Amino acid sequence: MNITPSILSTAKLSPADSATLTLLAIGTFILLLWIIVRVARRGKLSLKGTPSRPNSINILHIIGVLIVSLICGSVVGIAAARLQGVDLTKVKPTPPTVEIPATMFADVVMIALSLAVGSMCFRWGIRRGLGLSGRRWLTDLARAIVAFFLAVPLCYLAEQLMQWVLPKSMLHVHSLLKFIPRANPTWLAIAIITAVILAPLAEELFFRGLFQSMFRRLFNHPWWAILATSVIFAAAHYTQPKDLLALFVLSVVIGYNYERTGRLFSPILIHSLFNATNFIIYMLH
């Protein structure tokens, strides 16, 4: 979502810039409304009385899920590279045609393992405990849409700040986004499924469902759990330094919604909308 002064000074905006400005306008309006409501009802912001998630998750569960997922993804990535005749020791960064299947398989494994850990460690199981429930899906859908628009201007400002602070050598577009315009329909469909469906589901089960729930039990306060999880979430995406602060902000918004509802539907949808929007805007360039 990058808008430069030269673009703003022209009479006609590109479709990508028009979409970005529209999202920013809607998001800013919703953010201002949200701030007004929260000032009037401060108890909601403190997260007092939010649903508890009794669990026995420990760091070994977290490390186990992460390591097995990464190993499985690496094995698939190596296999994909060999099938395509790519020497990973000589090609940097990893080609998207190798990275996408590796990420896709790692996400599938992470989903399965996170559900397994959740079923064992949450006192009330994966539906009521972990929060993998569609019990109030319409309310959670509305909450996710509002939260997404609210996060847009915050993430935009965070990214602009990082672009101002970081040297230009560290400002680059993710290789997957560069791959989109030249991808054939099959690879494009696989990339979209991975980024918009599998990645949000896997990462929210892992970071919110497991990590944040573990921190919630250890710290005994929702906000400390949200902030600790958000630091780790941002650090896990270090491949793009300029996005670190924006991802931290996004994670805080997502984590807040998880604590408010105790359900994962809203966090997964917010994450999915965010990834889908980045895809669409980049394709409009």
Buried (B, 14 or more C-beta within 10 A) or exposed (E): BBBEEEBEEEEEBEEBBEBBBEBBEBBBEBBEEBEEEEEEEEEBBEBEEBBBBEBEBEEEBBEEBBEBBBEBBBEBBBBBBEEEEBEBEEEEEBBBBBBBBBBBBBBBBBBBBBBEBBBEBBEEBBBBBBBBBEEBBEEBBEBBBBBBBBBBBBBBBBBBEBBEEEEEEEEEEBBBBEBBEEBEEEBBEBBBBBBBBBBBBBBBBBBBBBBBBBBBBBBEBBBEBBBBBBBBBBEBBEEBBBBBBBBBBBBBBBBBBBBBBBBBBBBBBBBBBBBBBBBBBBEEE
